[in-house]
Amino acid sequence: MERLLIVDLLAERQAFGEKGCEEIMEHFPGYEVYLWAPHVENPRDYSFGIRVKQPFETDATVITGCRKNVTSWEPWMDEVVSLIRNSEAEIYGICFGHQIICAAFGGTIERDEKNHAFMAEVTYANGTKANQLFTHQEFVTDSGEMKAVASTEHCKIAACRHPTKPNRSVQFHLGAMEDVLDYALNCGEMSEQERRSFGDANQDQDVASALIYAEEMFD
């Protein structure tokens, strides 16, 4: 059986942690799922997946978003960088995951004065456009070894692909589908104003399609 490691960096949150991981899992059918949350001592218990204290080699790895910041480096982030640099598995990064993958390969991350939370149009290198959900305050301003393959008006580097390793990343929140956002509102993790800012949250690409497309855009 193929194995999926989710670097679950929202493991302290009910909606964006648990429900977000469920959304990710849907795009890896048949995989045995492992969950690693190095940023917290006591991650939430989910009804799925196997919690691990240390990462190990799997067939695929997804690094989620996080409430921590790459520009405020913490020791556990070194462990994530080591995984990124040394693993032979396919690695996918979402939001914080996108930023730390780029940082691991020599990129630069900068913090803006304000938070950006809205639906935005992503333009890929071939001109294809997709409507995706963003919520972030930090930006990749130099992708290092990673090759930028998409941008938005507010975000120059919105998706990347490594030229030789099977690593892809996106700044937008692929797991924040409408049902996840509604659940976040109902359980108190999101205000009504925040929820309204995303409208129907009808993203054009989900986890699988966006990351595969980022790979296809590489030349």
LINBELKA-V616953 format. One record per residue. NEAR is the number of other C-alpha atoms within 12 Angstrom. Layout:
near={NEAR/NEAR}
This chain:
near={11/18/26/37/41/49/50/49/40/36/33/26/30/28/31/38/37/32/32/41/44/31/29/41/31/19/25/25/16/12/23/23/34/31/40/38/36/32/29/23/15/17/25/27/19/23/14/18/24/25/28/20/21/21/33/27/22/25/24/34/42/51/49/47/45/36/25/27/29/35/22/15/17/17/15/26/31/19/25/40/31/22/33/39/25/21/24/19/25/33/42/46/51/47/45/41/47/51/50/55/51/45/35/32/31/21/27/25/34/25/19/17/10/13/15/24/26/29/32/30/27/34/27/28/27/16/14/20/21/29/28/39/38/37/32/37/30/37/41/43/28/28/36/24/23/39/35/36/37/40/33/31/14/29/31/24/39/48/51/52/40/36/22/16/24/31/42/50/49/58/54/51/48/47/46/42/35/28/22/33/36/26/25/26/22/16/17/17/22/22/17/18/13/23/29/18/20/31/22/21/31/25/30/25/29/31/37/27/21/39/38/26/29/41/33/22/25/26/15}
